[in-house]
């Protein structure tokens, strides 16, 4: 604050900008002189501050009154000038704070903001069980983003009955996804789901923010906020329940039905099927239909339909015993199969128009087709469509003569425009279709959930289809290479699907599999000094791509195949998401596809940090191979007969390489693979190895039991005890900074692994296969998950 000599008057022609004044008084305003003696006393004696502040406040009020009087004299009738509302605050003297006090306040605020931006700590090896806490994040960092590739197993689809823009998709392994733009884009809605294998969905028609999700082997979950958070509701449901179908009474939201089967290893009956009912919104359940077919069968219910305007009438389609009917809200049941020859009920459906009697449909699995009843399911008529396996059905609520069927028999989506009397193929004949739904607010919008390729959408009543899986990622990503450029090119390896390419930062992806002889990708590595050269590690060999070429070239390994012992030489992936097709009973499964036994499975590849021409390759059953020309040619480098799952090369010595085997052993070579010696093994299987440049004498290992460090021949545990760690990354610019990822997410350490912080809550329910840093900006990290594609996140 500028000091003013005693007796000197300040004349202002304009208002002070900091005070927000926008008008100047008509005449200069004289301000009273300040008593410097009083000010000195104020600074030295805190007791004098209130009195001084009061005196200054009176002066301020006087000045404000003079300005208002002048304004009235001018005839102004508008509100006081901008900034006048701050006048009461100006009674407090900011100048009474010394510079040191301001510095202390500023440092405290910065420290508090930094504290709030940190992730919540995760317990170390010997600490008590940890709990997660959510803290507000004060940061200008860009938010995490799921960037694909997109697609996956979409088993269930449901629409909001009131808002046509809201659609839900249940995936078998990545939980629930939600769309708020009619299915054009999706985002995860799975917080609280401890089981991501979704079998069924149901939305409450009276309160669409309430929905239920049926899981594979973990019963029922409920959400009351549109899928944003979930909680289990299994009181009364047997443990291990597989929930095939869910239905909510359209007139009473508390009345919910769940068709289940209790998991068991054997596929033969008895199947232990039970239909449950809840009268209190899922808080408790009781069995209302069980022992279908007798104690030696115990068949289960695949699909439930409630008559919309008379929900006491319930139709259930059972696995091998056809239709069952209840007329008293599920209290009693009886078979309803008059006219039905194929009892493999799969889908049950009522015409939503109220009729007395009602119209019902049932789709079957054993290639018979469809049945229709026009008398409350008392008798049925076959609507023959040959050789079709129906998985699900849907009806257009605005035009109920339009029926749709999801099939598993190369018929894609079938449509009938005349109540099932005749059917036509609408497309998707190359897909196995799990579910089909019609948007209740727009009959032209039809959705289909399929095996592996996510969601398809039609905007013209199923005449044409296009993939609409943007944001819906349920693929097992095992590798990523970011090729710098304008635009950058992202190549992603997906197990079972091949290589995807994106040139728009993950918005869209295309397959680039030309030349690849095997689509089971174990990894994707870019050359360290030539990022345009990519190496794809498949279960059928090693392939190279030189960008911008579009076709892969298979590389020959000298002595390829020596030591391979067939299937036993190929270790499984650390995490293999469940394939719902493998869980079908034998008669349900689609035609078996033969899979050739790989001759040369490639598992891991590492370049020497100090010599880009030197690289080591870990194979399944043929040990280690070495290249001295940047990966163009390869020759055997020892450990023949071993499957190598992880490699680490010394940061300054390209001749020193450490290898971890699938059998749990560790070996080191000091001469480029000519000879090997065994190392002590840490706890659990080893999945990842790393040697930080700042600690070349140390070896870090991600294991089935956390992170370990080898130094001086002795292993020490570094936390994350009991958590499988599949990937390690060390920041080359910051000593001691590590990211460990694997079972249940990703974790950050700033002190060499002594303590760990959870890095990203969105990864908490997932498994991370690998980590990649963007070569153009290492603050961008990519987390490659086994269940949900790739998450891109800014890391400070």
Residue, then its C-alpha position, 0 to 999 in steps of 0.5 A: x500500500x502506498x503511504x500518504x503524508x500526514x495532511x495530504x489529500x488524495x484526489x481520484x479522477x477514476x475509481x480504483x480498478x481493483x475495487x471494481x468501480x466503473x464510474x468516476x464521481x462528478x467531482x474529485x473526492x477528498x479523503x481524510x488524512x491518515x494518522x501515521x502514528x496510529x498506523x504505527x501503533x496498529x502494526x506494533x500493538x494488535x489491540x489497536x487494530x479493531x479501533x483503527x479498522x473501525x475508523x477506516x470503515x467509517x471513512x469508507x462509508x463516508x466516501x461511499x455516501x458521498x459517491x452515492x449523493x453525487x450520483x443522485x445529483x447527476x440523476x442516476x437511478x441505476x444500481x450502484x457501480x460494479x464492485x460496490x457489493x465488496x465495500x463491506x469486505x474493504x473494512x478489513x485492512x489487507x495491508x495489516x498482513x505482513x509479507x511473511x504472513x502472506x507467504x505462510x498463507x500462500x504456502x499453506x494453501x498450495x500444500x493443501x491443494x497438493x495433498x488433495x490431488x494425491x491418490x489415497x495410500x495403499x497398504x504395504x506388505x505388513x500393514x493392516x487392511x486398507x480402505x479406499x477414500x475419495x478426495x477432491x482433485x485440485x488440478x489442471x491435468x486432463x482427465x483420464x480417458x478410455x481410448x479403446x480399441x472398442x468392442x467386446x461381448x455385449x450380452x444384455x441391452x436395456x433402454x430407458x423407458x422415458x428417455x430415449x437417449x439412455x441405453x445400457x449394455x451389459x458386457x461379459x467381463x467389463x461390467x455395465x456401460x451407459x450411453x446418453x446419446x442413443x447408443x452413439x457413444x458409451x462410458x463405463x458405469x460399473x463402480x461398485x460391481x465386484x463381478x464384471x461378468x454381466x448376464x442380464x439387465x432390467x430397468x424399472x419402468x416407474x423409476x428408470x434411475x433404478x436398475x438391476x444387473x445379474x452376474x455370472x456367479x455373484x447374484x444380483x446388483x442394484x443401482x438407484x442412480x442410473x448405473x453410476x454406483x452399484x451394490x449387491x442385493x442377494x439376501x436369500x439368493x444362493x451363493x454362486x448364482x448365475x443370473x440369466x434373466x431379470x424382470x421388474x413389475x411395471x406396476x410395483x417397483x418392489x416386485x422383482x424376479x430373477x431366474x438363476x442357476x447355481x454354478x457347478x463344474x459339470x454341465x449335466x443335470x441337475x442344474x440347480x435352477x431357481x426362480x427368485x422373487x423379491x417383494x421389497x426391491x431386492x432387499x430379500x428374495x425367496x424361491x418361487x419356482x424350482x425343481x422344474x423337471x424333477x429333482x434329477x433335472x432342476x431346470x433353470x429359467x432363461x427368460x421372464x416376461x410380465x404381461x405389461x397391463x396385467x403383471x400377475x400373468x408371468x411367462x417363463x422360458x426354461x432351458x429344457x422344459x419349455x414354457x411355465x406360466x403363473x397367474x398370481x404374481x409368481x406364487x404358483x406355476x404350471x407347465x404351458x406347453x400345449x402345441x410345443x414340440x421343442x422345449x428348449x425355451x430361450x426367449x419369452x415375450x408378451x405383446x404390450x397391447x392389452x388384450x384379453x386374452x394376451x398374445x405371447x411369443x417364445x423363441x427356441x434354441x434347438x433350431x425349430x424357430x418360434x411359437x406364438x400364443x393368442x390365449x394367455x399361453x394356454x396353447x401354442x402355434x409353431x411359426x416355423x423358421x428353419x435352422x435358427x437358434x434364438x438367443x433373445x427377442x424384442x418387440x417394438x412397443x410403438x408398433x408391436x407387430x414388429x418383432x426382432x430375434x437375436x440368433x446364434x446360427x448365422x442368421x444375425x438379426x431376424x425381423x417380422x413385421x406381421x406378428x411373427x407370421x414371416x421373418x426376414x434376415x436384416x443383417x449381421x449374419x457374420x455375428x453371433x447376436x446375444x441381444x436385440x432391443x428397440x428404442x422405446x422413443x424411436x422405433x427406427x433405432x434398434x440395437x444388437x449386442x454381439x460376441x466380441x464386436x460390441x454393439x451394432x445400431x440401426x437408425x432405419x428399423x434394422x434395414x442397415x447396421x453400423x458398429x456403435x461401440x465408441x467408448x465401449x471397450x471390452x477387449x484384452x489389450x496386450x501391447x501398444x506402440x505409439x508412433x510419433x507424427x502428425x497425427x500420431x499413430x497408435x497400434x494396439x495388440x488385442x489377444x484373439x483379434x490382432x492389431x488395431x490402428x488409430x490415427x485420431x487418438x483412440x476415437x476410431x480404430x481399424x484392424x491392420x492384420x494383413x500378413x498376420x498368420x496368428x491373431x493371438x497377440x502376446x505383445x507389441x513392441x516398437x524399436x527404441x530408436x526407430x518407432x516406425x518399426x514394430x514387432x508383433x509377438x503372436x502365438x504363431x511367430x514374430x512379425x515386423x511392420x515398417x510404418x507406413x506399410x500395411x502388411x506384416x512380415x513374418x521373421x525367421x528364427x534360426x533353429x526355430x521350433x527346437x525344444x518346443x513341446x506343444x501345448x505345454x510350452x505355451x503358458x497362459x496369459x496372466x489374466x484371461x478374461x472369461x469367454x462366455x461361449x466356453x460357458x455354454x452347455x455342449x448343445x448350446x455352443x456354436x460350431x467348434x472352430x479348430x485352432x492350430x497348435x502354434x509352432x513358435x509362440x512369442x511371449x516377450x521382447x526387450x531391447x538393450x537400452x545402451x545398444x538399440x541393435x541388441x534385442x532379446x526375445x522370449x519364446x514359449x518353449x524355445x528359450x531366448x533368441x538374440x538379435x544384433x541388427x535391431x530385430x531383423x534376424x535372430x539366433x538362439x541364445x540359450x535356455x532351450x526348452x524353457x518358456x520365457x515370460x519376462x526379460x530385462x537388459x542391463x541399462x549400460x551393458x547389452x551383454x547382461x540379460x535376465x530372464x524369468x521362466x513360466x516355471x518360476x525360475x530366474x536366470x542371468x547371462x553376462x555374455x549375451x546368452x551364451x551361458x546362464x546362471x540361476x538367480x534366487x527367486x522371489x515370492x510367487x511367479x515372476x511376471x515382470x522384470x526391470x533394472x532402473x538406470x539409477x540402480x544398475x546393480x538392482x533388479x526389480x520384479x513384479x510377482x504374484x505376491x507384490x513387488x520385490x527388489x534383488x540387491x546383493x543377492x538378497x530379495x526384499x519385499x517392497x509392498x503390494x503384498x498379495x497383489x499380482x503385479x504384471x507390469x513395472x515402469x520406472x521413470x528415467x527422469x526421476x530416481x525412485x519413481x515407479x508405477x506397478x500395475x496388475x491385479x486390481x489396478x495401478x499404483x505409484x511409488x515416489x520412494x523406490x517402492x517403499x510406499x505405494x499410492x493408488x493411481x487411478x480408481x477407474x482401474x480398481x476392478x480391472x487387471x492391467x497387462x502392460x504399461x506404456x509411456x508416450x515417447x513424445x511426452x512421458x507424462x502420458x501413460x497408457x494402461x493396457x487392461x485385460x478387460x476394458x481396453x486402454x486407459x490413457x492418463x496424465x501422470x505428473 
